[in-house]
Structure formats: structure tokens, C-alpha cells
Amino acid sequence: MPWDAIPPALAAAFSPTTLLIVAGLLSRARPLKLAFTFLAAAGTVTAAVGFAVVGALDATGLDDKRLHPTAPPTLDLALGGAALLFAVFVARRTPHKVKVRRGDTRLTTAMVLGLAMGSPSPLYLLSLHTVAQSDMATAAKYLVVIPLAAIVMLMAEIPIITYLVAPETTAARLAAANAWLARHGQEILVIASTVVGCYFVVKGIVGLLQA
């Protein structure tokens, strides 16, 4: 796996909303069924987007430096700029609370929430672009999408694993984590998006100068 694909995937994984939704599902009846349904739906979308993006870039050759010497740096600039715009959007956005309704939450509700939260972000696209830009074989690039998708879904996976290990204390831990993220989550996401975006913008500029 290209190591520089991991930081943007980790930044894309930082989703307080996902953690809040999973925490809410784990507090309902049939908690594991609901949480795993959410995770399966979100993970399927995330992986499907990964396969589609890597496949499209690989098929068009846009990330092949031999065919398009200036295309990879241009994509670095474009996606890095998108990450910076995303940081600005997050910084200006008014925080809002996401609530999972009380009562018996249906599996279809968990699935719909998962499909919505599995949508791609500029940070995830940067990670996929890095994979497509690597010298790995096409089959290897597709295989790398799977662990990257798993990284992006960490905010759903961690509370589920915590619940499996220690269900009695999970609710208190998730409540504390959600309270902390409510205070600091927006700032952390802005910083992470800005750092990743600046890195790829600089990488793109350097690449264009060397082309």
C-alpha cells in the first residue's frame, strides 16, 4: 500500500457524525444487528466508490506519468484544492446534532443511514488518487481499496469492537467521546483537511515544476 495514501484516509475517517450514529444504534434494542447493518451499508458504498475511482483513473491513464506527465500534478492540485475548500466549508458550518430516534429502530433505518454516511469525501478521493498514481499492478490497486475503506470506516468500527469487548462500559465511553468531539471535532477536522490539502497542493506545484 502506498504510505502517502494512509494520512488522507485517516483524515477521511474522522467523522463525529458517524460515531454519534453508531453510538445511538448501540443504545437501541438489537444493537449489534443495527450497528453491523449500518457498517455494512456504509462500507459497501465506500468500497464501491473506491473501486470505481481507482478503476476509472487506471482505465483513462490520467494517473500514468508516462502517458500524461502533467496530469498527476494537476490532479494533486485539484484534489488538494478540494480538500482546502472542504476545510473552509467545515469551518463555516454551524454544528448540528444528529439524533437517532428513540424506540425500536428498524434495520432499514440503519441501512439508509449507512448508505448516506458512506458517500465519498475529498480526503478519501485524495487517498484513492494516490493509489491509482502508484506503480502497483491494477489488481493490487483494487486490493488496496479494501484496507483503505476499512480505515475510512474506523469511526464505526471502533465503537462496535468496543461494544463486543466491553458492552457494559461502552455507553459511558461513547458518551464521553461524543461530548469531547462536540467541543473539538470541528476544529480537528478543519486542521486535518487543511494539512492534507496543503500537502497535495504543494506536491502538485512541485510536480508541475519538474514536468
Backbone as a chain_set.jsonl record, in Angstrom:
{"seq": "MPWDAIPPALAAAFSPTTLLIVAGLLSRARPLKLAFTFLAAAGTVTAAVGFAVVGALDATGLDDKRLHPTAPPTLDLALGGAALLFAVFVARRTPHKVKVRRGDTRLTTAMVLGLAMGSPSPLYLLSLHTVAQSDMATAAKYLVVIPLAAIVMLMAEIPIITYLVAPETTAARLAAANAWLARHGQEILVIASTVVGCYFVVKGIVGLLQA", "coords": {"N": [[0.84, -1.194, 0.0], [0.589, 2.246, -0.863], [2.214, 4.478, 1.224], [1.625, 7.18, 1.494], [-1.031, 7.264, 0.988], [-2.368, 6.69, 3.244], [-2.537, 8.826, 5.315], [-4.51, 10.77, 4.222], [-6.708, 9.016, 4.162], [-7.052, 8.406, 6.849], [-7.715, 10.945, 7.764], [-10.111, 11.25, 6.399], [-11.539, 9.38, 7.762], [-12.22, 10.568, 10.112], [-15.029, 11.27, 11.538], [-17.272, 12.685, 13.395], [-20.056, 12.576, 13.248], [-20.635, 10.01, 12.269], [-19.717, 8.461, 14.432], [-21.513, 9.321, 16.388], [-23.947, 8.394, 15.352], [-23.558, 5.59, 15.335], [-23.19, 5.188, 18.06], [-25.741, 5.841, 18.941], [-27.226, 3.788, 17.717], [-26.202, 1.567, 19.024], [-27.331, 1.845, 21.451], [-29.877, 0.999, 21.276], [-32.554, -1.483, 21.04], [-31.583, -4.703, 19.855], [-28.814, -4.056, 19.3], [-26.298, -4.808, 18.05], [-27.089, -5.896, 15.585], [-28.212, -3.647, 14.355], [-25.991, -1.897, 14.337], [-24.096, -3.336, 12.83], [-25.48, -3.531, 10.438], [-25.565, -0.84, 9.662], [-22.77, -0.42, 9.388], [-22.147, -2.282, 7.356], [-23.611, -1.249, 5.181], [-22.533, 1.362, 4.892], [-19.827, 0.695, 4.538], [-19.96, -0.785, 2.17], [-20.721, 1.136, 0.257], [-18.527, 2.872, 0.472], [-16.371, 1.198, -0.295], [-17.231, 0.541, -2.894], [-17.184, 3.035, -4.161], [-14.454, 3.441, -3.992], [-13.408, 1.349, -5.639], [-14.554, 2.138, -8.069], [-13.433, 4.705, -8.551], [-10.631, 4.224, -8.551], [-10.569, 2.366, -10.635], [-11.537, 3.933, -12.774], [-9.585, 5.964, -12.994], [-7.38, 4.381, -13.553], [-8.136, 3.204, -15.955], [-8.415, 5.356, -17.715], [-5.879, 6.327, -17.678], [-5.043, 8.69, -16.565], [-3.534, 8.987, -14.291], [-1.124, 8.034, -15.033], [2.132, 8.738, -15.367], [3.762, 8.416, -17.537], [2.122, 8.522, -19.771], [0.64, 10.872, -19.401], [2.308, 13.34, -18.439], [1.852, 15.734, -16.966], [-0.603, 15.381, -15.85], [-0.985, 13.901, -13.318], [0.224, 15.775, -11.365], [-1.563, 17.892, -11.796], [-3.978, 16.776, -10.985], [-3.303, 16.371, -8.323], [-3.185, 19.039, -7.488], [-5.855, 19.85, -7.984], [-7.415, 18.103, -6.356], [-6.225, 18.576, -3.902], [-6.883, 21.267, -3.624], [-9.646, 20.917, -3.45], [-9.812, 19.642, -0.993], [-8.967, 21.713, 0.675], [-11.028, 23.554, 0.254], [-13.053, 22.061, 1.351], [-12.227, 22.102, 4.002], [-12.647, 24.8, 4.57], [-15.415, 24.892, 4.255], [-16.246, 23.199, 6.353], [-15.285, 24.672, 8.51], [-16.89, 26.929, 8.431], [-19.37, 25.915, 8.786], [-22.302, 25.541, 10.699], [-22.417, 23.762, 13.654], [-24.419, 20.849, 13.991], [-26.8, 18.741, 15.564], [-27.115, 15.259, 15.288], [-29.63, 12.948, 15.572], [-30.652, 9.745, 16.548], [-33.741, 8.367, 16.419], [-35.726, 7.695, 19.295], [-36.905, 4.55, 20.567], [-37.893, 1.543, 18.804], [-35.605, 1.073, 16.558], [-35.474, 0.53, 13.096], [-33.993, -1.963, 10.93], [-33.832, -1.115, 8.329], [-33.674, 1.624, 8.619], [-31.149, 1.908, 9.791], [-29.673, 0.974, 7.643], [-30.185, 2.883, 5.635], [-29.059, 5.154, 6.834], [-26.406, 4.279, 6.873], [-25.831, 4.077, 4.108], [-25.988, 6.76, 3.432], [-23.905, 7.895, 4.973], [-21.768, 6.674, 3.861], [-20.947, 8.006, 1.639], [-18.548, 9.534, -0.61], [-15.685, 11.561, 0.348], [-13.658, 14.526, -0.213], [-11.154, 13.994, 0.919], [-10.98, 11.214, 1.015], [-11.027, 10.71, -1.728], [-8.574, 11.812, -2.412], [-6.878, 9.95, -1.22], [-7.496, 7.682, -2.762], [-6.683, 8.576, -5.256], [-3.933, 8.671, -4.856], [-3.388, 5.948, -4.641], [-4.109, 5.078, -7.234], [-2.161, 6.404, -8.628], [0.144, 5.093, -8.04], [2.794, 2.659, -8.709], [1.883, 0.094, -8.657], [0.465, -3.079, -9.701], [-2.644, -3.38, -11.516], [-4.521, -5.125, -10.332], [-3.518, -5.233, -7.732], [-3.95, -2.628, -6.903], [-6.725, -2.548, -6.721], [-7.052, -4.341, -4.612], [-5.919, -2.9, -2.53], [-7.799, -0.977, -2.052], [-9.625, -2.116, -0.301], [-8.453, -2.314, 2.444], [-8.124, 0.453, 2.733], [-10.753, 1.41, 2.646], [-11.607, 0.235, 4.986], [-10.117, 1.681, 6.824], [-11.241, 4.221, 6.493], [-13.7, 3.758, 7.613], [-13.318, 3.682, 10.334], [-14.471, 5.133, 12.466], [-16.891, 3.952, 12.779], [-16.247, 1.297, 13.147], [-14.619, 1.126, 15.47], [-16.279, 1.769, 17.84], [-18.054, -0.41, 17.643], [-16.385, -2.638, 17.957], [-15.501, -2.05, 20.524], [-17.889, -2.343, 21.895], [-18.33, -5.078, 21.578], [-16.245, -6.113, 23.082], [-16.476, -4.924, 25.627], [-19.383, -4.491, 26.57], [-20.785, -3.396, 28.733], [-19.511, -1.058, 29.562], [-19.361, 0.457, 27.317], [-21.337, 2.366, 26.571], [-20.938, 4.545, 28.342], [-18.342, 5.276, 27.63], [-18.669, 5.997, 24.934], [-20.419, 8.126, 25.215], [-18.785, 9.963, 26.54], [-16.816, 10.292, 24.567], [-18.331, 11.382, 22.465], [-19.139, 13.78, 23.65], [-16.684, 15.06, 23.925], [-15.903, 15.254, 21.229], [-17.911, 16.9, 20.315], [-17.081, 19.318, 21.257], [-14.506, 19.648, 20.167], [-14.309, 18.403, 17.701], [-14.917, 19.661, 15.203], [-12.843, 21.535, 14.873], [-10.616, 19.828, 14.753], [-11.134, 18.369, 12.411], [-11.033, 20.409, 10.519], [-8.34, 21.208, 10.736], [-7.024, 18.797, 10.006], [-7.966, 18.444, 7.363], [-6.945, 20.752, 6.188], [-4.156, 20.424, 6.461], [-3.708, 18.045, 4.955], [-4.73, 18.909, 2.469], [-2.989, 21.078, 1.873], [-0.587, 19.696, 1.656], [-0.967, 18.141, -0.704], [-1.433, 20.143, -2.566], [1.036, 21.485, -2.593], [2.584, 19.325, -3.417], [1.515, 18.977, -5.971], [2.262, 21.407, -7.209], [5.067, 21.243, -7.114], [5.378, 18.971, -8.712], [4.453, 19.924, -11.203], [6.394, 21.839, -11.758], [8.568, 20.216, -12.129], [7.901, 18.768, -14.308]], "CA": [[0.0, 0.0, 0.0], [1.35, 3.495, -0.816], [2.084, 5.028, 2.571], [1.016, 8.51, 1.486], [-2.489, 7.134, 0.857], [-2.946, 6.458, 4.567], [-2.957, 10.042, 6.025], [-5.834, 11.282, 3.828], [-7.752, 8.061, 4.546], [-7.285, 8.611, 8.28], [-8.446, 12.211, 7.9], [-11.483, 10.994, 5.937], [-12.21, 8.553, 8.772], [-12.632, 11.379, 11.261], [-16.429, 11.671, 11.341], [-18.055, 12.662, 14.638], [-21.442, 12.196, 12.965], [-20.677, 8.557, 12.207], [-19.597, 7.954, 15.795], [-22.754, 9.616, 17.091], [-24.985, 7.498, 14.85], [-23.285, 4.24, 15.823], [-23.471, 5.204, 19.495], [-27.194, 5.79, 19.088], [-27.71, 2.451, 17.341], [-25.792, 0.609, 20.047], [-28.143, 2.032, 22.653], [-31.227, 0.525, 20.988], [-32.751, -2.929, 21.022], [-30.815, -5.351, 18.789], [-27.761, -3.089, 18.989], [-25.287, -5.277, 17.112], [-27.701, -6.011, 14.255], [-28.33, -2.299, 13.815], [-24.666, -1.333, 14.097], [-23.469, -4.052, 11.721], [-26.197, -3.14, 9.219], [-25.034, 0.474, 9.308], [-21.388, -0.589, 8.94], [-22.148, -2.981, 6.068], [-24.092, -0.334, 4.143], [-21.541, 2.42, 4.687], [-18.622, 0.092, 3.99], [-20.208, -1.171, 0.777], [-20.66, 2.353, -0.558], [-17.152, 3.37, 0.492], [-15.557, 0.315, -1.131], [-17.679, 0.657, -4.283], [-16.626, 4.291, -4.66], [-13.023, 3.225, -4.16], [-13.178, 0.545, -6.839], [-14.941, 2.918, -9.244], [-12.476, 5.788, -8.777], [-9.349, 3.635, -8.953], [-10.758, 1.784, -11.958], [-11.669, 4.989, -13.772], [-8.28, 6.597, -13.181], [-6.479, 3.415, -14.173], [-8.576, 2.971, -17.331], [-8.159, 6.549, -18.524], [-4.448, 6.614, -17.686], [-4.773, 10.046, -16.104], [-2.516, 8.945, -13.252], [0.095, 7.45, -15.593], [3.065, 9.823, -15.669], [4.356, 8.207, -18.856], [1.155, 8.939, -20.786], [0.224, 12.256, -19.131], [3.287, 13.814, -17.44], [1.36, 16.818, -16.12], [-1.921, 15.074, -15.297], [-0.96, 13.634, -11.866], [0.35, 17.006, -10.579], [-2.792, 18.678, -11.919], [-4.956, 16.145, -10.106], [-2.881, 16.697, -6.958], [-3.614, 20.418, -7.226], [-7.315, 19.93, -7.959], [-7.949, 17.419, -5.184], [-5.742, 19.316, -2.737], [-7.736, 22.445, -3.514], [-10.955, 20.473, -2.97], [-9.674, 19.389, 0.444], [-8.916, 23.018, 1.345], [-12.39, 24.086, 0.227], [-13.794, 21.27, 2.328], [-11.851, 22.627, 5.318], [-13.348, 26.078, 4.721], [-16.836, 24.57, 4.441], [-16.423, 22.673, 7.712], [-15.03, 25.756, 9.46], [-18.002, 27.881, 8.399], [-20.632, 25.21, 9.023], [-22.834, 25.568, 12.06], [-22.568, 22.385, 14.144], [-25.801, 20.418, 14.222], [-26.878, 17.446, 16.23], [-27.794, 14.168, 14.593], [-30.25, 12.086, 16.57], [-31.351, 8.524, 16.149], [-34.989, 8.432, 17.17], [-35.968, 6.722, 20.363], [-37.819, 3.476, 20.222], [-37.361, 0.397, 18.089], [-35.049, 1.497, 15.282], [-35.551, -0.549, 12.128], [-32.774, -2.248, 10.196], [-33.811, -0.287, 7.122], [-33.196, 2.947, 9.019], [-29.699, 1.789, 9.93], [-29.111, 0.813, 6.302], [-30.253, 4.185, 4.953], [-28.037, 5.992, 7.45], [-25.114, 3.801, 6.405], [-25.664, 4.468, 2.707], [-25.748, 8.202, 3.397], [-22.603, 8.207, 5.557], [-20.713, 6.064, 3.058], [-20.635, 8.831, 0.476], [-17.128, 9.893, -0.618], [-15.255, 12.903, 0.723], [-12.434, 14.893, -0.946], [-9.993, 13.367, 1.539], [-10.958, 9.823, 0.545], [-10.65, 10.759, -3.139], [-7.126, 12.02, -2.435], [-6.258, 8.662, -0.911], [-7.683, 6.814, -3.928], [-5.825, 9.133, -6.307], [-2.575, 8.236, -4.553], [-3.314, 4.531, -5.008], [-4.127, 4.981, -8.694], [-0.926, 7.001, -9.134], [1.27, 4.234, -7.685], [3.295, 1.751, -9.758], [1.38, -1.256, -8.424], [-0.376, -3.681, -10.737], [-4.046, -2.995, -11.405], [-5.178, -5.99, -9.345], [-3.052, -4.823, -6.404], [-4.616, -1.364, -6.579], [-8.083, -2.881, -6.273], [-6.953, -4.958, -3.293], [-5.576, -1.858, -1.559], [-9.029, -0.234, -1.746], [-10.321, -2.756, 0.824], [-7.986, -1.769, 3.725], [-8.382, 1.895, 2.801], [-12.155, 1.573, 3.032], [-11.686, -0.119, 6.406], [-9.578, 2.825, 7.579], [-12.228, 5.304, 6.422], [-14.846, 3.402, 8.44], [-12.865, 3.462, 11.712], [-15.382, 5.732, 13.44], [-17.973, 2.996, 13.003], [-15.684, 0.017, 13.582], [-14.073, 1.184, 16.839], [-17.301, 1.571, 18.872], [-18.619, -1.756, 17.556], [-15.408, -3.526, 18.598], [-15.551, -1.751, 21.957], [-19.118, -2.936, 22.426], [-18.147, -6.523, 21.625], [-15.297, -6.435, 24.146], [-16.97, -4.469, 26.936], [-20.688, -3.85, 26.332], [-21.276, -2.677, 29.91], [-18.892, 0.26, 29.7], [-19.3, 1.135, 26.017], [-22.217, 3.536, 26.537], [-20.279, 5.659, 29.03], [-17.192, 5.696, 26.834], [-19.149, 6.688, 23.739], [-20.977, 9.414, 25.641], [-17.647, 10.847, 26.8], [-16.182, 10.588, 23.285], [-19.207, 12.296, 21.73], [-19.081, 15.086, 24.305], [-15.392, 15.664, 23.58], [-15.919, 15.587, 19.814], [-18.812, 18.033, 20.137], [-16.303, 20.524, 21.556], [-13.257, 19.785, 19.422], [-14.315, 17.672, 16.446], [-14.893, 20.535, 14.033], [-11.503, 22.095, 14.736], [-9.701, 18.768, 14.343], [-11.399, 18.064, 11.006], [-10.523, 21.538, 9.731], [-6.872, 21.128, 10.725], [-6.62, 17.63, 9.224], [-8.252, 18.713, 5.95], [-6.028, 21.789, 5.739], [-2.814, 19.842, 6.347], [-3.701, 17.142, 3.808], [-4.908, 19.706, 1.264], [-1.751, 21.816, 1.597], [0.429, 18.73, 1.214], [-1.185, 17.765, -2.093], [-1.248, 21.339, -3.39], [2.489, 21.655, -2.74], [3.034, 18.199, -4.24], [1.131, 19.267, -7.351], [3.09, 22.509, -7.725], [6.42, 20.68, -7.334], [5.287, 18.087, -9.863], [4.338, 20.723, -12.43], [7.682, 22.473, -11.99], [9.529, 19.197, -12.54], [7.422, 18.098, -15.529]], "C": [[0.876, 1.245, 0.0], [1.126, 4.19, 0.531], [1.423, 6.399, 2.57], [-0.473, 8.469, 1.194], [-3.154, 7.023, 2.22], [-3.374, 7.746, 5.283], [-4.29, 10.622, 5.543], [-6.971, 10.331, 4.165], [-8.078, 8.198, 6.027], [-8.063, 9.903, 8.518], [-9.902, 12.039, 7.469], [-12.264, 10.182, 6.965], [-12.762, 9.375, 9.917], [-14.014, 11.954, 11.008], [-17.187, 11.577, 12.656], [-19.497, 12.236, 14.414], [-21.596, 10.681, 12.909], [-20.615, 7.947, 13.605], [-20.892, 8.164, 16.569], [-23.872, 8.673, 16.657], [-24.789, 6.085, 15.388], [-23.556, 4.149, 17.322], [-24.969, 5.117, 19.749], [-27.755, 4.421, 18.761], [-27.368, 1.414, 18.405], [-26.583, 0.76, 21.345], [-29.576, 1.536, 22.466], [-31.342, -0.987, 21.2], [-32.061, -3.496, 19.785], [-29.632, -4.477, 18.36], [-26.76, -3.559, 17.944], [-25.844, -5.441, 15.7], [-27.789, -4.647, 13.591], [-26.96, -1.74, 13.436], [-23.985, -2.016, 12.912], [-24.176, -3.753, 10.399], [-25.709, -1.791, 8.726], [-23.638, 0.342, 8.721], [-21.32, -1.253, 7.568], [-22.577, -2.055, 4.935], [-23.063, 0.744, 3.84], [-20.265, 1.866, 4.072], [-18.774, -0.306, 2.538], [-20.113, 0.037, -0.145], [-19.219, 2.849, -0.661], [-16.248, 2.521, -0.4], [-15.934, 0.439, -2.603], [-17.145, 1.938, -4.917], [-15.132, 4.134, -4.913], [-12.703, 2.444, -5.421], [-13.465, 1.365, -8.104], [-13.905, 3.992, -9.567], [-11.134, 5.241, -9.251], [-9.453, 3.038, -10.355], [-10.833, 2.84, -13.048], [-10.329, 5.654, -14.053], [-7.314, 5.661, -13.886], [-6.84, 3.209, -15.642], [-8.255, 4.146, -18.239], [-6.677, 6.88, -18.618], [-4.094, 7.998, -17.201], [-3.686, 10.083, -15.038], [-1.212, 8.295, -13.741], [1.022, 8.57, -16.051], [3.691, 9.665, -17.049], [3.428, 8.701, -19.961], [0.782, 10.407, -20.642], [1.138, 12.84, -18.058], [2.751, 14.877, -16.493], [0.022, 16.512, -15.463], [-1.889, 14.774, -13.803], [-0.749, 14.891, -11.021], [-0.913, 17.87, -10.628], [-3.887, 18.11, -11.023], [-4.615, 16.391, -8.64], [-3.373, 18.093, -6.573], [-5.131, 20.5, -7.069], [-7.888, 19.306, -6.694], [-7.461, 18.075, -3.893], [-6.554, 20.583, -2.522], [-9.118, 22.097, -3.012], [-10.923, 20.21, -1.468], [-9.631, 20.697, 1.225], [-10.298, 23.676, 1.357], [-13.275, 23.352, 1.223], [-13.499, 21.759, 3.743], [-12.564, 23.952, 5.593], [-14.832, 25.838, 4.986], [-17.101, 24.096, 5.86], [-16.26, 23.78, 8.743], [-16.208, 26.722, 9.544], [-19.342, 27.247, 8.74], [-21.04, 25.317, 10.488], [-23.036, 24.14, 12.539], [-24.031, 22.052, 14.395], [-25.786, 19.02, 14.81], [-27.656, 16.465, 15.361], [-28.343, 13.218, 15.64], [-30.864, 10.859, 15.911], [-32.588, 8.429, 17.03], [-35.095, 7.33, 18.215], [-36.948, 5.656, 19.892], [-37.104, 2.372, 19.464], [-36.899, 0.835, 16.704], [-35.031, 0.311, 14.325], [-34.199, -0.746, 11.437], [-32.683, -1.398, 8.929], [-33.336, 1.125, 7.434], [-31.684, 2.942, 9.151], [-29.037, 1.678, 8.564], [-29.083, 2.142, 5.551], [-29.204, 5.148, 5.52], [-26.645, 5.588, 6.978], [-24.842, 4.198, 4.964], [-25.353, 5.956, 2.59], [-24.347, 8.55, 3.899], [-21.456, 7.592, 4.769], [-20.343, 6.865, 1.833], [-19.191, 9.321, 0.541], [-16.887, 11.32, -0.151], [-14.011, 13.24, -0.084], [-11.186, 14.216, -0.384], [-9.864, 11.908, 1.104], [-10.545, 9.772, -0.927], [-9.154, 11.005, -3.296], [-6.385, 10.715, -2.169], [-6.347, 7.721, -2.109], [-6.811, 7.282, -5.089], [-4.381, 8.69, -6.103], [-2.377, 6.771, -4.914], [-3.239, 4.372, -6.519], [-2.822, 5.478, -9.307], [0.285, 6.107, -8.885], [1.647, 3.314, -8.85], [2.816, 0.32, -9.561], [0.583, -1.761, -9.619], [-1.837, -3.318, -10.482], [-4.774, -3.818, -10.344], [-4.785, -5.596, -7.928], [-3.72, -3.53, -5.968], [-6.038, -1.621, -6.07], [-8.06, -3.498, -4.881], [-6.689, -3.922, -2.207], [-6.815, -1.064, -1.159], [-9.704, -0.798, -0.503], [-9.795, -2.263, 2.171], [-8.185, -0.268, 3.848], [-9.821, 2.179, 3.214], [-12.345, 1.242, 4.507], [-11.165, 1.013, 7.28], [-10.61, 3.952, 7.63], [-13.408, 5.041, 7.35], [-14.483, 3.203, 9.911], [-13.83, 4.009, 12.759], [-16.617, 4.87, 13.686], [-17.425, 1.7, 13.591], [-15.248, 0.033, 15.044], [-15.164, 1.02, 17.901], [-17.943, 0.186, 18.834], [-17.684, -2.759, 18.226], [-15.414, -3.314, 20.107], [-16.773, -2.382, 22.605], [-18.976, -4.454, 22.552], [-17.257, -6.935, 22.793], [-15.87, -6.103, 25.522], [-18.297, -3.752, 26.77], [-21.178, -3.02, 27.513], [-20.75, -1.248, 29.983], [-18.895, 1.064, 28.396], [-20.135, 2.408, 25.993], [-21.564, 4.745, 27.184], [-19.104, 6.189, 28.219], [-17.616, 6.477, 25.596], [-19.743, 8.042, 24.092], [-19.855, 10.418, 25.895], [-16.968, 11.255, 25.494], [-17.018, 11.575, 22.481], [-19.192, 13.698, 22.336], [-17.781, 15.806, 23.951], [-15.369, 16.105, 22.125], [-16.85, 16.762, 19.525], [-18.075, 19.348, 20.37], [-15.137, 20.73, 20.601], [-13.272, 19.154, 18.034], [-14.193, 18.546, 15.213], [-13.504, 21.093, 13.799], [-10.513, 21.05, 14.241], [-9.881, 18.444, 12.864], [-10.881, 19.168, 10.098], [-9.007, 21.463, 9.617], [-6.405, 19.968, 9.846], [-6.825, 17.874, 7.727], [-7.277, 19.744, 5.386], [-4.624, 21.231, 5.523], [-2.722, 18.94, 5.114], [-3.834, 17.926, 2.507], [-3.645, 20.464, 0.883], [-0.662, 20.888, 1.078], [0.254, 18.413, -0.269], [-1.088, 18.97, -3.033], [0.237, 21.569, -3.639], [3.058, 20.551, -3.625], [2.715, 18.442, -5.714], [1.977, 20.358, -7.976], [4.495, 22.018, -8.046], [6.418, 19.78, -8.57], [5.208, 18.843, -11.176], [5.678, 21.388, -12.77], [8.72, 21.48, -12.511], [9.131, 18.533, -13.853], [8.135, 18.632, -16.771]], "O": [[1.823, 1.316, 0.783], [-0.011, 4.453, 0.923], [0.737, 6.756, 3.528], [-1.123, 9.514, 1.152], [-4.361, 7.234, 2.346], [-4.48, 7.781, 5.822], [-5.138, 10.943, 6.376], [-8.088, 10.778, 4.428], [-9.242, 8.118, 6.419], [-8.956, 9.954, 9.365], [-10.811, 12.6, 8.08], [-13.489, 10.275, 7.041], [-13.671, 8.933, 10.62], [-14.162, 12.986, 10.353], [-17.692, 10.509, 13.004], [-20.102, 11.606, 15.282], [-22.563, 10.129, 13.434], [-21.37, 7.028, 13.923], [-21.32, 7.287, 17.32], [-24.653, 8.205, 17.486], [-25.742, 5.454, 15.844], [-24.09, 3.148, 17.8], [-25.416, 4.413, 20.655], [-28.658, 3.938, 19.445], [-28.147, 0.495, 18.658], [-26.51, -0.094, 22.229], [-30.395, 1.636, 23.38], [-30.361, -1.668, 21.498], [-31.973, -2.813, 18.764], [-29.474, -4.194, 17.173], [-26.406, -2.798, 17.044], [-25.149, -5.157, 14.724], [-27.479, -4.503, 12.408], [-26.786, -1.18, 12.353], [-23.367, -1.348, 12.082], [-23.533, -3.726, 9.349], [-25.466, -1.604, 7.534], [-23.345, 0.922, 7.675], [-20.533, -0.843, 6.715], [-21.984, -2.069, 3.856], [-22.755, 1.012, 2.679], [-19.681, 2.49, 3.185], [-17.832, -0.184, 1.755], [-19.494, -0.033, -1.207], [-18.75, 3.202, -1.743], [-15.451, 3.057, -1.171], [-15.059, 0.442, -3.469], [-16.707, 1.932, -6.068], [-14.605, 4.623, -5.912], [-11.824, 2.835, -6.189], [-12.72, 1.296, -9.081], [-13.539, 4.17, -10.729], [-10.567, 5.728, -10.229], [-8.539, 3.185, -11.167], [-10.261, 2.667, -14.125], [-9.975, 5.884, -15.209], [-6.52, 6.094, -14.722], [-5.954, 3.056, -16.483], [-7.87, 3.961, -19.393], [-6.253, 7.613, -19.511], [-2.965, 8.451, -17.396], [-2.991, 11.089, -14.892], [-0.307, 8.04, -12.947], [0.723, 9.27, -17.018], [4.102, 10.648, -17.665], [3.888, 9.236, -20.97], [0.624, 11.111, -21.64], [0.78, 12.836, -16.88], [3.152, 14.921, -15.33], [-0.448, 17.277, -14.62], [-2.695, 15.339, -13.065], [-1.469, 15.077, -10.04], [-1.287, 18.499, -9.638], [-4.629, 18.856, -10.384], [-5.503, 16.593, -7.812], [-3.904, 18.3, -5.482], [-5.634, 21.137, -6.143], [-8.741, 19.899, -6.033], [-8.193, 18.126, -2.904], [-6.878, 20.938, -1.388], [-9.716, 22.855, -2.248], [-11.88, 20.513, -0.756], [-10.194, 20.786, 2.317], [-10.691, 24.283, 2.353], [-14.141, 23.952, 1.86], [-14.395, 21.825, 4.584], [-13.028, 24.197, 6.707], [-15.434, 26.496, 5.835], [-18.059, 24.531, 6.499], [-16.996, 23.832, 9.729], [-16.489, 27.271, 10.609], [-20.332, 27.947, 8.957], [-20.212, 25.197, 11.391], [-23.755, 23.375, 11.896], [-24.784, 22.86, 14.939], [-24.87, 18.233, 14.573], [-28.695, 16.79, 14.787], [-27.603, 12.736, 16.498], [-31.503, 10.941, 14.863], [-32.48, 8.412, 18.256], [-34.62, 6.209, 18.034], [-37.709, 5.853, 18.945], [-35.877, 2.277, 19.479], [-37.708, 0.954, 15.784], [-34.619, -0.787, 14.7], [-33.378, 0.168, 11.366], [-31.592, -1.01, 8.509], [-32.671, 1.754, 6.611], [-31.01, 3.859, 8.68], [-27.956, 2.228, 8.352], [-28.088, 2.484, 4.913], [-28.544, 5.869, 4.771], [-25.802, 6.444, 6.713], [-23.73, 4.614, 4.636], [-24.551, 6.364, 1.75], [-23.674, 9.402, 3.319], [-20.297, 7.947, 4.984], [-19.494, 6.432, 1.054], [-18.657, 9.506, 1.635], [-17.767, 12.176, -0.242], [-13.359, 12.332, -0.598], [-10.262, 13.9, -1.133], [-8.758, 11.428, 0.854], [-9.793, 8.884, -1.327], [-8.531, 10.468, -4.211], [-5.383, 10.417, -2.819], [-5.376, 7.037, -2.433], [-6.262, 6.46, -5.823], [-3.684, 8.37, -7.067], [-1.327, 6.39, -5.432], [-2.408, 3.622, -7.03], [-2.424, 5.025, -10.381], [1.348, 6.339, -9.461], [0.921, 3.207, -9.838], [3.302, -0.585, -10.24], [0.094, -0.982, -10.436], [-2.214, -2.988, -9.357], [-5.549, -3.278, -9.554], [-5.618, -5.619, -7.022], [-4.024, -3.356, -4.788], [-6.491, -0.992, -5.114], [-8.935, -3.221, -4.06], [-7.183, -4.055, -1.087], [-6.879, -0.534, -0.05], [-10.294, -0.046, 0.272], [-10.597, -1.825, 2.996], [-8.392, 0.239, 4.951], [-10.082, 3.069, 4.024], [-13.139, 1.881, 5.198], [-11.709, 1.275, 8.353], [-10.825, 4.562, 8.677], [-14.048, 5.979, 7.823], [-15.262, 2.614, 10.661], [-13.989, 3.414, 13.824], [-17.309, 5.043, 14.69], [-18.068, 1.077, 14.437], [-15.477, -0.931, 15.774], [-14.996, 0.196, 18.8], [-18.335, -0.341, 19.876], [-18.133, -3.628, 18.974], [-15.341, -4.272, 20.877], [-16.703, -2.893, 23.723], [-19.448, -5.045, 23.523], [-17.48, -7.972, 23.418], [-15.764, -6.893, 26.459], [-18.34, -2.523, 26.823], [-21.906, -2.046, 27.323], [-21.459, -0.339, 30.415], [-18.479, 2.222, 28.38], [-19.695, 3.424, 25.455], [-21.624, 5.849, 26.642], [-18.894, 7.399, 28.13], [-17.007, 7.489, 25.25], [-19.584, 9.003, 23.34], [-19.959, 11.583, 25.511], [-16.588, 12.413, 25.322], [-16.475, 12.503, 21.881], [-19.229, 14.69, 21.609], [-17.778, 17.012, 23.707], [-14.881, 17.19, 21.807], [-16.608, 17.532, 18.596], [-18.4, 20.367, 19.761], [-14.812, 21.867, 20.26], [-12.333, 19.352, 17.263], [-13.457, 18.218, 14.283], [-13.028, 21.126, 12.664], [-9.662, 21.349, 13.403], [-8.9, 18.264, 12.142], [-10.348, 18.891, 9.024], [-8.452, 21.634, 8.532], [-5.494, 20.133, 9.033], [-5.956, 17.548, 6.918], [-6.834, 19.627, 4.243], [-3.979, 21.533, 4.519], [-1.782, 19.049, 4.326], [-3.126, 17.64, 1.541], [-3.266, 20.495, -0.288], [0.092, 21.246, 0.173], [1.232, 18.416, -1.016], [-0.696, 18.815, -4.189], [0.647, 21.821, -4.773], [3.909, 20.805, -4.478], [3.528, 18.156, -6.593], [2.37, 20.255, -9.138], [5.049, 22.326, -9.101], [7.346, 19.824, -9.377], [5.832, 18.444, -12.159], [6.046, 21.485, -13.94], [9.636, 21.855, -13.243], [9.932, 17.815, -14.451], [7.857, 18.183, -17.883]]}, "num_chains": 1, "name": "protein.A"}
